[in-house]
């Protein structure tokens, strides 16, 4: 078992996140053999700006626009009764749709896997992709469902009682990942 990350430690800064976004963009393009049928969907909230950055980087690399959208999974969550009311965000699917395409879901942190399960249910209501892959900035372990990310920025060993706080410039004014607790 990996050692637990000490609390209060900044594990990623803006430069680290920028390098990760670039690496994940390259990995997606390599695996997909180009961007011709790729759609990138960010899971609300912090997955959306990360998805936009990844799609933008892929567009720079390939020279063709990579469609990007957002996915609100609130109504698909299995813990709605356990948590307080949450604001709904927009789900925006590119005009190309997802049917027959490679959909890359992007989220900030992979933890139990329940958010990803909800995202898969949401995608099912939108259409039928050829394949769905997952890209995450941070994988902290502790899976409750048999899911894994195809593209991982950084594996960060944590205990269940710790929190991984991702701050994204577009929403928080700074790019960083901090382990708390």
N, C-alpha and C positions, 0 to 999 in steps of 0.2 A: 504494500500500500504506500502511495506517495505521501510525503510529508505535507502537513497542512500549511497553507500560506499564512504567515503572521498577519494579524489584523492591522488595519491602518496603513498597509503598504500599497503604494501606487505601482501596479504591475505593468501597466501600459501607459505611455504618454502619446502626445499627438503624432510624433514621428513614427513611433511603433505602429500606431493604428493606420497611418498612411502607407507604411510598408506592407502591412497585412492586407489592406484593401487591394493594393497592386498585385500582391502574390496570389490572392484568391481569384482576382480577375484573370490572371494568366492561367491558373490551374483550371478554371472553368472552360476557358477557350481551348486549352490543350485537350481536355477530356471530351469536349463537344466537337472538336475538330473545326473550330470556327464559331461564329456568332449567328449563322444563318437561320436557326430555328429556336434560339434561346430567348426566353422571357424571364426577367428578374422581378420577383415580387417581395417586397419588404413587409414583414409582420409588424403591425402597429405596436409600439410607437417608435422605438429606437432602431428597429430593423429597417424602417423606411429610408432614413437618410443614408444608412449603410448601403442599402440596395441601390440608391441613386448614385452613390460614389462608385460602387462596383460596376454598375452599368456604364457610367461615364468613362471609367478607366478602360472597360472593354471596348467602348466606341473609339477611344483614342488609339488603342492597339490595333483594332481591326479596320478602322476607317469607315465603318458602317454603323448606323444607329442601332443600339440595343434597346428594345422596349423595356420599360420599367413601370411598375405599378405598386399599389399598396393593398394589403389584406387586413381587414379588421376581423379578428376571430372571437370577439367578445361573446357573441350569441352562441358560439360553438363550444365554449368552455364547459368543463364538467364541474366547475366549482362556483358557479354563479350564485347558488344558494348560500355558500360559505363566506362569500366576500360581499362587501358593500356595493352599492350601485357604482357602475363605471360609465364614463362617457363613451359614447359610440364615435368611432372615427370612420372616415370614408374608406370604402374598398374601391380602388380604381384599377380596373383591368385594361391593359393596352387594347386598342381597337382591333389588333390582330387576334385577340382571344387566346385561349390556352390550348384549344383542341389540336392534338397532334404535335404540340411543341414540347421542348424541354423547358420545364419551369424550375427555376432555381429560387427556392425560398431563402430569405435572409433574415436572421434574427441576431440580437446582440448576445444573449446568453442561452446556452443549452443546459438545462438542469434536469428536471424530472422527465421531460419529454411530452408533458401534457399540452403545452402550447403548440408544439409541432403536430400532435394528433389533432387538435382543434383546427389548425391550419389545413391539414389534409382533408378534413371534413368540409371546410369552407371551399377549398378548390374543387371538390366533387360537385358542389352546387353550381360552380361557374362553368365547368366543362370537363373534358377528358384529355389531359395532357399525355404525350407519348411517354414521358418520364418526369419524376419530380426528384430534385436533389436539394440538399440542405447545406447552407453556408452559415457559419456562426463566427462571431468575433471571439467568443470565449466558450469553451466547454469546461464546465466545473464538475462533471460527473454526477453521481447520485441518481441515475436513471430509474424511473418507476415503470417505464415502458420500453420495449425492445427496439429502440431507435438509436441511430448514430448519425453524426454529421458527415457529409462527403467532403466538406472543406472547413477546416478549423483554423482560426487565427492563432489561438493560444490555448493550451490545456492548463488550467489553473486548479491545482488540488485544494479543496476546501473541506471544511466540516459542514454538516447540515445546518448548524446554527449560525454560520457565517453568511454574509451577504456580499454579492459581487455587484458593485455600483458602476454602471457604464454611463459616462457623460459624453454626449455628442455635441459638437460645436453648434450645429443648427438648432438644437433645442436647449442646450445648457450653457452655451458660451465657451465651452472648453472640451477638448478631446482627452479623455483619460478613463482608465479602469482602476478602481480601488477596491481592495478587499476590506470589509468592515466586520466587526464583531469578533 
